[in-house]
């Protein structure tokens, strides 16, 4: 199924790496959700994926039917259910993810600040911009150097 570059994207970042045992159960739950996801009784053209065993991504191609406030609320309630079911946190915007070699790590804002002070996170460290809005941005602006991300504004006095 092809999705337009302008398809809307929502990224939910888990506060920990998901286990190999959790991944198939999570993907099955996500697939089931997007197959039944509607807006004003119209089926949404949607898909869900898990990237790096940490990011749950919902994508909706709005050419067919647009995501409404109600449908977005449904997705938020669904994600809250996943939090409970899997013992993860998906809504902490200040749990910041970054790359360390081949590994994806996440830490609370305070710890991120400490890592900058220690020189572990530099201007060139790859961070994840979970605020991207569409598939085009997901492919080009999601994984970016710290110096090119919104994160830099939070920590400008440190770098």
C-alpha positions in Angstrom: 0.0 0.0 0.0 1.5 3.4 -1.1 1.3 6.4 1.3 1.7 9.9 0.1 4.7 11.9 1.4 2.1 14.3 2.9 0.5 11.5 4.9 0.2 12.5 8.6 2.5 10.9 11.1 2.3 10.5 14.9 5.4 9.1 16.7 5.1 7.6 20.2 8.5 6.9 21.8 8.7 4.2 24.5 10.7 5.1 27.6 12.7 1.8 27.1 13.7 -0.6 24.4 10.9 -3.0 23.6 11.8 -6.7 24.0 11.9 -9.2 21.2 8.9 -11.0 22.9 6.9 -7.8 23.0 7.4 -6.7 19.4 5.1 -9.2 17.7 2.3 -8.7 20.2 2.7 -4.9 19.9 2.7 -5.0 16.1 -0.4 -7.2 16.1 -2.2 -4.8 18.4 -1.1 -1.8 16.2 -2.2 -3.6 13.0 -5.6 -4.5 14.5 -6.1 -0.9 15.6 -5.3 0.7 12.2 -7.5 -1.8 10.4 -10.5 -0.6 12.4 -9.5 3.1 12.7 -12.2 5.3 11.4 -13.0 9.0 11.2 -16.8 9.9 11.1 -17.4 6.2 10.1 -15.0 6.4 7.2 -12.2 3.8 7.2 -8.8 5.6 7.4 -6.0 4.5 5.1 -3.6 3.9 7.9 -0.6 1.8 8.9 1.5 1.4 11.9 5.1 0.4 12.4 7.7 0.0 15.1 11.1 1.4 14.5 14.3 0.6 16.4 12.3 -1.4 19.0 11.3 1.9 20.6 9.2 4.1 18.3 5.5 3.3 17.5 4.5 5.2 14.4 1.0 5.8 13.1 0.6 7.0 9.5 -2.6 8.2 7.9 -3.0 9.0 4.2 -5.6 11.7 4.3 -6.3 11.7 0.6 -9.1 9.2 1.2 -10.4 10.4 4.6 -8.9 12.8 7.0 -8.1 12.1 10.6 -10.6 14.0 12.8 -10.4 15.1 16.4 -12.4 12.0 17.4 -10.2 9.6 15.4 -7.1 11.2 17.0 -8.6 10.8 20.4 -9.2 7.1 19.6 -5.5 6.7 18.8 -4.5 8.4 22.0 -6.8 6.1 24.1 -5.4 3.1 22.2 -1.8 4.2 23.0 -2.7 4.7 26.6 -4.0 1.1 26.6 -0.7 -0.1 25.2 1.1 1.8 28.0 -0.9 -0.2 30.6 -0.6 -3.5 28.8 3.1 -3.3 28.2 4.3 -1.3 31.2 5.8 1.5 29.0 5.5 5.3 28.9 4.7 6.8 25.5 3.7 10.3 26.3 6.8 11.8 28.1 7.9 14.5 25.6 11.0 15.1 27.7 12.3 11.6 27.5 14.8 12.4 24.8 16.2 9.7 22.4 19.6 9.8 20.8 22.0 7.5 19.0 25.2 6.2 20.6 26.8 4.2 17.8 24.3 1.6 16.7 22.3 1.9 19.9 19.3 4.1 20.5 19.1 5.4 24.0 16.6 7.7 25.8 17.0 9.6 29.0 15.0 12.2 30.9 15.7 15.9 30.1 17.9 16.3 33.2 20.1 13.4 32.3 20.3 14.6 28.7 21.6 17.9 30.1 24.2 16.1 32.1 25.3 14.1 29.0 25.8 17.4 27.2 27.9 18.8 30.1 30.0 15.6 30.0 30.6 15.9 26.3 28.8 12.6 25.6 26.1 14.3 23.6 27.6 16.8 21.2 26.2 19.1 18.4 26.7 16.2 16.0 24.9 13.5 18.1 21.9 12.2 16.2 18.6 12.9 18.1 15.1 12.0 17.2 12.6 14.8 16.3 9.3 13.1 17.2 7.4 16.2 16.2 7.6 15.5 12.5 4.2 16.0 10.9 4.3 13.8 7.7 6.0 10.9 5.9 8.3 13.3 4.0 9.5 14.8 7.3 9.8 11.4 8.9 12.2 10.4 6.2 14.3 13.6 6.2 13.9 15.4 9.5 13.3 12.7 12.1 16.9 11.6 12.8 18.9 14.8 12.8 22.1 16.1 14.4 21.5 17.8 17.7 22.5 21.1 16.3 19.7 20.9 13.7 16.9 19.8 16.0 14.4 21.6 18.2 16.3 20.1 21.2 19.1 22.7 20.8 16.8 25.5 21.9 16.3 23.7 25.3 20.0 23.4 25.9 21.4 26.4 24.0 23.3 27.7 27.1 25.2 24.4 27.3 26.5 24.0 23.7 
